């Protein structure tokens, strides 16, 4: 398509009447959920995901099954956009056959699309520049057998162990976004967007990861970028390959009125303020409330990896047996309030079961943060715990929902213990508090059936820990744990998310 010609050919006009509506529809929010969220955000007390969800314009009309070959069904929504665009194109053709060209409208369409790409990939970049999208592996993940991870979990953790590379990946998403905001650098921004986001598409497809449709969202930006690049591909080839003198296409609307010039300035100022605030709140999230890993500090003198030296069930000693489906084999206490144990049972989990109050995923509730347990098979179980440090008692809930009715009563945590534990909603730095966090906790279904345990702990210096209490079946257990200092080949991360004093 050569939009600078005075008279377009019939097929060019027909193509434009379909492609322009298609790319505009792909660039603007069309679902009620987006508008509900936008008008519900408390901008005086925002969460970083509030900013992210505004720039996450991903119209989903149909939610296909995530199963099957690469989750290709996720792309069905592109087809729906195209179908609507074809209908618009047919009607448009019937009503407007005599126009010579759509040069100016084409320029405005490009403007909408490149701004859409810019705000999207800039928003995409912050969760990598502040490494929270792929956190450093938890202690339990570091000692989990390699074969117990799915392919995508292996990839995400291989990025998590090199946070500075993750930062670089985020910067390489930020840079093209900034370039796309300016018409003179838009072509280079589109080239970089295609290069970076196409890599993400192939990585996710290569690891057969369909959950969340990340390859669809990344591919969406590649598609929009190709629309921006289309008229410049020949010019770029002439410049870089043939080394010929080349002039830019100048495919941007003329800002020939005071109103348009001022509007351009105001939009850029607004976006600059928006993304500065976005970055600041993502920094707070990184420091105090990582959106994928729990933020509440765990009991400090319990943290570490432990061998199970002694295990008694209902006062009966169970000797070590790697094939035992009841006796614990090893235990970890994370820096945050997660406790894990391993038993010889087939086990696979994809989620901890939780969604934010905005219905966009990633609940602020530690119990529902599922990254540390997603994509992990084998017999390791993960429990979130509430610690009564006055009475040295842990109240544990499995991160996986229970299929059977709950055998513990609703008031399984006594009022006195709850007072010592405090409100888990506010056990983070006040700077990271947000209205969204309050809403997520209010939405939490506390009556949801989960395996529970109540364990008293005693230790002098953390080298040996004795746990006594009741397990998920209300059987009495007595466990002696011996701390093991395991030296990892990996160096410790220099920029870990969260603050766990």
HELIX and SHEET records of a PDB file:
HELIX    1   1 UNK A   10  UNK A   27  1                                  18    
HELIX    2   2 UNK A   32  UNK A   40  1                                   9    
HELIX    3   3 UNK A   48  UNK A   55  1                                   8    
HELIX    4   4 UNK A   69  UNK A   75  5                                   7    
HELIX    5   5 UNK A   76  UNK A   95  1                                  20    
HELIX    6   6 UNK A  103  UNK A  129  1                                  27    
HELIX    7   7 UNK A  139  UNK A  142  1                                   4    
HELIX    8   8 UNK A  146  UNK A  148  5                                   3    
HELIX    9   9 UNK A  151  UNK A  160  1                                  10    
HELIX   10  10 UNK A  163  UNK A  180  1                                  18    
HELIX   11  11 UNK A  183  UNK A  185  5                                   3    
HELIX   12  12 UNK A  186  UNK A  206  1                                  21    
HELIX   13  13 UNK A  211  UNK A  213  5                                   3    
HELIX   14  14 UNK A  214  UNK A  229  1                                  16    
HELIX   15  15 UNK A  230  UNK A  232  5                                   3    
HELIX   16  16 UNK A  233  UNK A  240  1                                   8    
HELIX   17  17 UNK A  258  UNK A  288  1                                  31    
HELIX   18  18 UNK A  300  UNK A  302  5                                   3    
HELIX   19  19 UNK A  366  UNK A  368  5                                   3    
HELIX   20  20 UNK A  415  UNK A  421  1                                   7    
HELIX   21  21 UNK A  424  UNK A  426  5                                   3    
HELIX   22  22 UNK A  430  UNK A  432  5                                   3    
HELIX   23  23 UNK A  435  UNK A  443  1                                   9    
SHEET    1   A 9 UNK A 316  UNK A 317  0                                        
SHEET    2   A 9 UNK A 304  UNK A 313 -1                                        
SHEET    3   A 9 UNK A 330  UNK A 333 -1                                        
SHEET    4   A 9 UNK A 338  UNK A 342 -1                                        
SHEET    5   A 9 UNK A 380  UNK A 388 -1                                        
SHEET    6   A 9 UNK A 393  UNK A 401 -1                                        
SHEET    7   A 9 UNK A 450  UNK A 459 -1                                        
SHEET    8   A 9 UNK A 464  UNK A 470 -1                                        
SHEET    9   A 9 UNK A 476  UNK A 483 -1                                        
SHEET    1   B 2 UNK A 348  UNK A 349  0                                        
SHEET    2   B 2 UNK A 376  UNK A 377 -1                                        
END                                                                             
